[in-house]
Amino acid sequence: MAYLNEEIAEKRQASRALLLHTLGDQTWAYAAAAVVGGIGLLASVIALVECVGAVRKGLAWTSAAWGIVILLVTSCAVVHRLIVA
C-alpha cells in the first residue's frame, strides 16, 4: 500500500513539474484552480439538488436544510472570490 502511495505521489510531482515548466510560474496554478473549482461547483449544484429533493420528500429534512445552507454559503464565497481575484 505504501509503495502505491509513493508511486502516485511521484506521478503527481512529475505532472506538477511539467505544468510549471510548460505554463510558467502562476498560469498553471490558475488553470488548475479553475478546473478544481469548476468541478467543486458542479458537485455542489448536484448536492444542492439532492438536498432540495430530500427536503421536499421529508427525508432527514434538518440535515438536508443544513446542507443547503452550507452549500449556498460556500458557493457564494467561491463566486465572490473569483470576482474579487
FENBELUR-V496279 format. One record per residue. PSI is psi in degrees with one decimal (* if undefined). OMEGA is omega in whole degrees, 0 to 359 (* if undefined). D_FIRST is the distance of its C-alpha to the first C-alpha in Angstrom with 2 decimals. Layout:
<<PSI & OMEGA & D_FIRST> <PSI & OMEGA & D_FIRST>>
This chain:
<<-43.4 & 180 & 0.00> <-36.0 & 180 & 3.81> <-41.4 & 180 & 5.38> <-42.7 & 179 & 5.22> <-39.9 & 178 & 6.45> <-39.1 & 179 & 8.77> <-41.8 & 178 & 9.99> <-41.5 & 179 & 10.84> <-39.6 & 178 & 12.54> <-40.8 & 179 & 14.45> <-40.5 & 178 & 15.65> <-41.8 & 180 & 16.82> <-39.0 & 179 & 18.59> <-40.6 & 179 & 20.24> <-36.7 & 176 & 21.46> <-42.3 & 179 & 22.85> <-39.9 & 178 & 24.60> <-45.1 & 178 & 26.06> <-43.2 & 179 & 27.35> <-42.6 & 180 & 28.78> <-38.8 & 185 & 30.49> <-45.1 & 190 & 31.81> <-8.6 & 182 & 33.01> <-176.2 & 190 & 33.90> <-40.8 & 187 & 32.97> <-23.1 & 185 & 33.42> <-43.5 & 182 & 33.82> <-34.0 & 180 & 30.17> <-41.6 & 178 & 29.43> <-41.3 & 180 & 32.17> <-45.0 & 180 & 31.10> <-41.0 & 179 & 27.46> <-37.6 & 178 & 28.78> <-41.7 & 179 & 31.23> <-48.8 & 180 & 28.69> <-42.1 & 178 & 26.35> <-40.3 & 178 & 29.47> <-42.4 & 178 & 30.94> <-41.0 & 179 & 27.93> <-41.8 & 178 & 27.96> <-37.9 & 177 & 31.70> <-44.1 & 178 & 31.44> <-36.6 & 179 & 28.89> <-38.0 & 177 & 31.26> <-43.6 & 178 & 34.21> <-45.4 & 179 & 32.51> <-36.9 & 179 & 31.60> <-42.9 & 177 & 35.15> <-42.1 & 178 & 36.65> <-39.8 & 179 & 34.65> <-42.6 & 178 & 35.76> <-41.0 & 176 & 39.37> <-39.7 & 179 & 39.22> <-38.4 & 178 & 38.01> <-43.2 & 180 & 40.84> <-36.5 & 180 & 43.37> <-13.0 & 181 & 42.31> <17.3 & 180 & 42.36> <112.6 & 178 & 38.78> <54.9 & 188 & 37.44> <-27.9 & 179 & 39.71> <-42.2 & 178 & 39.15> <-41.2 & 180 & 35.41> <-40.4 & 178 & 36.10> <-41.3 & 177 & 38.87> <-41.5 & 177 & 36.70> <-39.7 & 178 & 34.08> <-45.8 & 180 & 36.92> <-47.6 & 180 & 38.14> <-46.1 & 181 & 34.77> <-41.7 & 179 & 34.14> <-43.7 & 181 & 37.68> <-45.6 & 181 & 37.66> <-35.6 & 177 & 34.39> <-41.8 & 177 & 35.45> <-38.0 & 178 & 38.78> <-40.3 & 179 & 37.19> <-45.6 & 180 & 35.09> <-41.5 & 178 & 38.20> <-42.8 & 180 & 40.29> <-38.8 & 178 & 37.88> <-38.1 & 180 & 38.01> <-43.5 & 183 & 41.80> <-40.3 & 182 & 42.21> <* & * & 39.87>>
